[in-house]
């Protein structure tokens, strides 16, 4: 039996993201991600993104994800765009699917899925996004205070090991001054 691998799965559009197939997630926290939407066709396409959270076959939430404030966005032929953002849900222990909807047909062109697994230990979560709610529970200042002395030592060592420049010869400027002053005397006289 031969396994067939399809590099680009959607004929009218493709969606990818940088999330793993499963991850620890505590409800109410921002889930930052990059979503990549590609248009493999030869004409400009309009797409929308739909997020669904499903647990045991039951849809918990379903909502459109606005892109630059609009439901529909355009991708040029043979091009792709990168969308940076964050998602937040009130549930966990569910499958998060983001569907790429093609406007003309209204059909799902492609989809990506990640399983969100509840964790009570918030120390495993990444730090909150700037302006986001919640805290990761991780004290990043300890990392800074541990690494700061090593960074400073590296900077000082680099400065000490840098080859010293030779002092410039002072005879050339004096010789030039002498020539100029002699020229002035003979010219003035």
N, C-alpha and C positions, 0 to 999 in steps of 0.2 A: 504494500500500500504506500503510495506517495503522498506526502503532505504538500499542498500547494500554498505558497505564500503570496499574498497580494500586497504590493507596496502601497499603492494608492487605492483605497477601498471604495470611495464614492465616485460615481461617474459625473455628477453635477457639482461636487464640492467635497472637500476633505477637512476634517477637524482633528487637531492633535492638542495635547497639553502636557505640562511638565509635572503632573501629579502621578504618583505610583498607583499600582492596581489596588492597593489598600493602604489605609493610613489611620493613625490614632487621631480622633477628633472629639472634642468636647463641645457640646452644643452651646451656641451663643458666641463663639469665638470666630474671628475672621479667618478665612481659609484663602490665602493668597495664591494666585496661580497665573501663568501665562497661557493663553489660548491662541493657537495658530489656526487660521482659516485659509485654505488654499482653494483656488479656482483653477481646475485642470482643463477647463473648456476653452474654446476659442472666442467666446463672447463674454462681455461683462455680466456678472451675476449679482443678484441681490439675495442676501441671506438674513436670517434671524437666528438667535440662540434661545433655546428653551431648556431650563434646568428642571429636573425631576428628581425627587427624593422618594425612593420606593423601599418599603420593608415588607418582606414576605408576600410579595405580589400586590400589596396595597400601596397606592400612591399617597404619600404624606403631604407633599407640596409639589406644585407645578407652577412655574412662573417664567415669563419672558425676561431675558437678560438684556437690558438696554446697552447699546454700544454708542458712545459719544452722545448719549441722551436720546437716541432714536431706536425704535424696534428693528427696522430694516437698515442694513448697511451694504455697500457695494464693494466688490472685489474685482479688479481688472482681470482680463483673460490671461491665464498662465502666470498669475501673480499670487502672493499670499500676504496676509497682514498678521501682526502680532498684537494681541489684546492683553493688556496687563490690568489685573483687577483683583477683587476679593469677593468671596461668597460667604454668607453667614446663614446658618440654619438653626432652628430650635430643636432639631432632632439629631440623633446619631444612631449607630447600629443599623445603617441603611445603605443602599446603593445610590450614589449620586451620578446621574447621567446628564450630560449636556448634549443636546441634539442640535444639529445644524439643519435648519429648515430652508429649503430653496423656495423663493417667492412665487415664481411662475406656476409651478405645479403644486405648491403647498406641501410637498412630500419631504420626509426626512432624508437628507442627502447622506449624512454620516452621523456618528455619535461616539462619545467617549464616556467611560464609566470608571468610577473609583468607589471602593467600599469604605465607608466611614465607620470606624470602630470606636466605641466609647472607651475613654480612659479616665480614671479618677485622678491619676497622677499628672497634674498639669506641668510638671517639670520636664516631661518629654515633648511638650509643645514648643514650637519656635516662639520667639518674642512677638508680642502684639505689633501690628502695623502701626506706623505713626498716626496718631489721632484715633486709633481703634480702641475699642473697649477691651477690658480684660488684661490680665498679666500672665506671663508664662510661668511665673513662679521661679524662674532662674535668675540668679543674681549675677549679671554679666560684669559687674564692677570687680569681682574677684579675678576674672580673667585679665582685665586691664591691669590691676595692681600686680599680678604675677608676671605678665609679659613686659610691662613698662621698663623695669630695670634692664632687662636683656636688650631691648630695643635701644635704650640710651647707651649701653656698653658697646653695642655694634656701631653706633654712630661715632662715638669717641674713637674706637679702634680704627674705623675707616679713615678718620681725619688724621690719626697718627701715622698710619701706614701709607698715606698718599705721598708720592714723591714731592719733595720740596723744590720750588722754582729757584733757579740761580739768580743772585742779585744782579740787577742790570748794571752795566758799566757806566760810570759817570763821566768818563773822558769824552765821549762823543758829543754830548750836549755842550760841554765847555769849549771843545774845539770849534763847534759851530758858532758859539757866541764870539769867540776870538775872530773868526773870519768875518762875521757880520760887523763887529766893531771896527776892524781894520778897513773894511770896505767903506764904512761911513766916514771915517777920517779922511781917506783919500778922495772921496767923492765930495766932501764938504769943503775941501781946501782948494 
